[in-house]
Amino acid sequence: MHALKERILTEGRNLGNGILKVDGFINHQVDPGLMDACGRELAARFARVGATKVLTAEISGIAPALTTALHLGVPCVYARKTRPITMPDQVFLTLAPSHTKGRTVELIVSPEYLSRGERVLIVDDFLASGQTILGLARLAEAAGSTIVGVGTVIEKTFEGGREALASLGVPVAALARVTDMSAGRIVLAD
């Protein structure tokens, strides 16, 4: 994913405290061509796991999850952070700390769209501490689904997320791996 790495290095900003700002192409303004390429690559990496659904968290995970689902030919479900009135009273709900929001957020999925027997690929924009992804895994497990993999656009290797996900026992893939953000730098793995 040379194009993704180039964008991180040229447009990404290290805001300190482990915050990597990529708002210009992933998190606020989305580059559809780049997200399509990311989705295509994640779909290729997970083509053999037999996913029947892609699951992500609202809002920044939607673009890469949607394009991954498109290339896999499966539906994409996103965990909401607030329950709309259109959602049934009985939902799957968990809490997860948000590093960028600086607080704990709710993750909510309707049982209408995630159910027993689904094979779930979790896709998100970042893998940092792994707490949001573990929250998504809890939702999938509560629904009786099987988690078959985790794909992310960017991994911050120094925050321990990959190690936190080891308990899931599934393949984990990141399209770009940030290995160091000390002293205002952004260093990517080869």
C-alpha atoms as one frame of an Amber mdcrd trajectory, in Angstrom:
protein
   0.000   0.000   0.000   2.544   2.508  -1.192  -0.109   5.192  -1.852  -1.433
   4.939   1.714   2.043   5.150   3.223   2.884   8.175   1.075  -0.286   9.967
   2.211   0.487   9.235   5.862   4.007  10.606   5.516   3.076  13.675   3.451
  -0.316  14.637   4.933  -0.452  12.908   8.316   0.290  14.983  11.390   1.663
  13.811  14.701  -0.401  15.705  17.295   1.423  14.172  20.257   0.156  11.681
  22.834  -0.012   8.989  20.130  -2.578  10.865  18.032  -2.001  10.608  14.274
  -4.157  13.054  12.337  -5.177  11.659   8.943  -8.376  13.689   8.663  -7.612
  14.852   5.124  -7.982  11.409   3.555  -9.452   8.902   6.069 -11.195  10.371
   9.122 -13.033  13.526   8.115 -12.521  14.045   4.428 -12.386  10.633   2.756
 -10.416   9.913  -0.407 -12.731   7.399  -2.136 -10.037   6.113  -4.492  -7.640
   5.457  -1.629 -10.377   3.827   0.451 -11.330   1.638  -2.514  -7.701   0.537
  -2.848  -7.535  -0.164   0.907 -10.765  -2.163   0.758  -9.536  -4.129  -2.239
  -6.286  -4.978  -0.439  -8.015  -5.974   2.817 -10.495  -8.105   0.868  -7.621
  -9.861  -0.895  -5.845 -10.529   2.392  -8.994 -12.014   3.949 -10.500 -13.686
   0.863 -10.028 -17.183   2.313 -11.560 -16.669   5.780 -15.143 -17.016   4.534
 -16.511 -13.796   6.029 -20.264 -13.308   5.717 -20.271  -9.821   7.310 -17.845
  -6.981   7.859 -18.233  -5.216  11.218 -16.823  -1.821  12.163 -17.383   1.103
  14.523 -19.098   4.363  13.694 -17.784   6.631  12.068 -14.174   6.488  10.892
 -14.223   2.747  10.303 -17.135   2.894   7.888 -15.221   3.888   4.734 -12.598
   1.111   4.847 -15.122  -1.443   6.101 -17.607  -0.589   3.359 -15.048  -0.890
   0.567 -13.727  -4.149   2.049 -17.276  -5.534   2.184 -17.876  -4.368  -1.385
 -14.831  -6.293  -2.625 -15.785  -9.368  -0.575 -19.406  -9.197  -1.758 -20.846
  -9.219   1.780 -22.857  -6.730   3.885 -21.189  -4.179   6.138 -22.567  -3.509
   9.623 -21.379  -0.684  11.819 -21.735  -0.393  15.558 -23.571   2.793  16.432
 -22.474   5.042  19.283 -26.011   6.102  20.099 -29.207   4.057  19.766 -31.627
   5.550  17.228 -35.373   5.168  17.781 -35.497   2.811  14.780 -33.388   0.227
  16.616 -35.194  -2.435  18.665 -35.210  -2.275  22.467 -33.058  -5.400  22.743
 -29.609  -4.680  21.300 -26.029  -5.857  21.627 -24.138  -3.184  23.569 -20.638
  -2.869  24.951 -18.363  -0.077  26.161 -14.934   0.742  24.769 -12.452   3.477
  25.639 -11.800   5.951  22.807  -8.278   7.367  22.703  -9.181  10.206  20.332
 -12.383  11.114  22.190 -10.747  10.809  25.604 -13.720   8.928  27.058 -15.571
   5.633  26.977 -18.077   5.191  24.156 -20.974   2.814  23.661 -20.937   0.439
  20.705 -24.411  -0.792  19.758 -25.538  -3.283  17.104 -29.058  -4.393  16.322
 -29.654  -8.157  16.422 -31.440  -7.683  13.090 -28.071  -7.307  11.368 -25.683
  -9.490  13.357 -26.748 -12.982  14.278 -25.751 -16.508  15.222 -23.665 -18.278
  12.654 -22.260 -15.171  10.940 -18.554 -15.194  10.090 -17.415 -11.685  10.980
 -14.411  -9.803   9.654 -13.731  -6.743  11.815 -12.343  -3.756   9.887 -11.400
  -0.394  11.390  -9.350   2.641  10.474  -6.829   2.241  13.314  -5.408  -0.474
  15.506  -3.862   1.248  18.521  -4.634  -0.241  21.943  -7.105  -2.682  20.390
  -9.905  -1.733  22.771 -12.425  -0.675  20.111 -11.759  -3.845  18.125 -12.118
  -5.962  21.271 -15.441  -4.194  21.886 -16.565  -5.102  18.370 -15.462  -8.688
  19.022 -17.593  -8.756  22.189 -20.603  -7.626  20.145 -20.017 -10.338  17.539
 -19.602 -12.986  20.214 -22.762 -11.821  22.019 -24.626 -12.312  18.751 -23.294
 -15.850  18.439 -21.083 -14.937  15.500 -17.568 -16.176  14.837 -14.760 -13.661
  14.360 -12.611 -14.699  11.389 -10.143 -11.821  11.134  -9.240  -8.217  11.898
  -8.115  -5.746   9.264  -7.068  -2.151   9.788  -5.856   0.656   7.606  -3.213
   1.905  10.081  -1.640   0.158  13.061   0.327   1.999  15.738   2.582  -0.889
  16.763   3.852   0.821  19.926   0.407   0.869  21.598   0.120  -2.914  22.057
  -3.105  -3.489  20.146  -1.910  -6.506  18.169  -0.879  -8.198  21.418  -4.266
  -7.361  22.973  -5.999  -9.036  20.009  -3.965 -12.251  20.306  -6.680 -13.731
  22.529  -9.060 -13.660  19.531  -6.920 -16.246  17.751  -7.574 -14.785  14.282
  -5.379 -13.266  11.589  -4.703  -9.534  12.011  -3.578  -7.391   9.071  -2.682
  -3.704   8.827  -2.045  -1.892   5.557   0.401   0.575   7.133   2.270   0.134
  10.406   3.467   3.171  12.357   6.379   2.092  14.532   7.365   5.370  16.177
   5.761   8.738  16.874   8.262  10.056  19.415   9.735  13.544  19.046   7.026
  14.550  16.579   8.032  11.918  14.013   5.935   9.496  11.987   7.985   6.362
  11.251   6.494   3.555   9.165   7.573  -0.089   8.955   8.860  -1.199   5.558
